[in-house]
Amino acid sequence: MIRIKRGYVARRRRKKISLFAPSFRSAHSRLTRTITQQKIRSLFSAYRDRHKQKRNFRRLWIARINAVIREGAISYSYSKLIHDLSKRQLFLNRKILAQIAISNRNCLYMISNEIIKEADWKEYTVIIKI
């Protein structure tokens, strides 16, 4: 059989793989097989941790909102605030509420007080009607 020199095809393929891994350490940045394994592992970790990051940020926002709400209004909690917001159809997401809680607490207090007043007023009118 005639010998076929693959030359640049294999070199291009390996070069393309090695361009992904210049920051890896030792054999993980030099050997093709270990680069591909490390690449698969790193891409999987990136995918997993993107979703974990979303969870962690949501937890942080909820903790911030709850801390400010409990500090300002007595016997009022995060869950009641979110429930009353959704009942009133004020669709503010947790990220925006957390930013308001940090930057301008008075604004969040005003929002929660208005919701509490309206909720109390509705309960009061229901009691009177009965």
N, C-alpha and C positions, 0 to 999 in steps of 0.2 A: 504494500500500500504506500501511497505517497504521503509524506509527512505534511501536515497542515499547521502553519504557524498562526496561532490566534492573535498574537501580538497585542495590538492596541485595543481590541474589544474587551479582553479581560482586564487590561490595565485601566480602561475607562470605567468599567464597572466597579473595580476596587477603589479607584480614586473618588468616585461618586459616594461610595459608602464611607470612605475615610474623611471626606469633607464634613460629615455629620459629627465626627467625634474628635475634634482637636483638643477639647478640654478634658477628655477622659484621661485617667492615669494609666501609666505603664502599658501592659499588653492590650488594654482596652482601647488604646488610641493607635496601636500599631498593627495588630494582627486582625486580618479580615474577618475570620470566624468569630472572634470574641467581640469585635466591633458590632457585628450584626446582632449578636446576642444582647449586648449592652444597649444597642439602639432600640430593640424591641422592649427591653425592660424599662428604659427611660421614657419611651412613648406611652407605655402602659401606666407608669407612675404619674406622668403628666396628666393623662386622662382622668385617672382616679382622683388625683389631688385637686383638679379643677372643681369637681363635684363636692369634694370635702371642704374646699374653700367657701363655696356657696353656703353650705350648712353652717360653717363656723361664723361667717359674717351675719347670717340670719340670727344665730344665737346671740351674738354680740349686740345687734340692734335691739333685740327683745330685752336683753338685760339692761341696756341703757334706758330704754323707754320705761321699763318697770321701775328702775331706781328713781327716776325723776318723778314719775307719777306718785309713787308711794311717799316720796319726800314732801310733795306739795299737798296732796289731798289725803285726808285721813280715810281709811277703809275703802280705798279705791285702788284697783290693781290693773295690771296690763290686760288681763283677759277680759275684764269688764269694759275697759276702754275700747278694745278692738271689737267686742260684741256690740257696744253702743254705736261705734263708728259705722259698722256694717248695717246695723238696723236703720241708721239715719242716712245710709247710702253716701257716706263720705269716704271715698276710696283713696285713702292715702296709704302708700305702702310703708313698710317698716323702716326702710332706708331713709325716707324723707322724714318720718316721725322722729327717728333717732337723731338726724341732723338738726331738726328743730329743737329737740330736747337738749342737745349740747350747746348750740349757738344761742338760742333764745328761749329760755325756760318759760318766761312769762307768756309767750305765744302758746306753748303747749298747755300751760295752766288755763289759759282762756278757752282753748278748744275743749279741754276736759270739763271745765266748769259749765260751758254752754250745753254740753251733752248731758251732764248730770242734771242741770236745771230742766231740760226738756224731758228727760226720762222721769224725773220726779213729778213734773207737771202732768205727764200722761198717766202715771200711776194714780195721781190725785184725782184726775177727771174720771178715771175708771172706777175708783172707789165711790165717788159721788153718784155716778150713774146707777150703781148697784143699789 
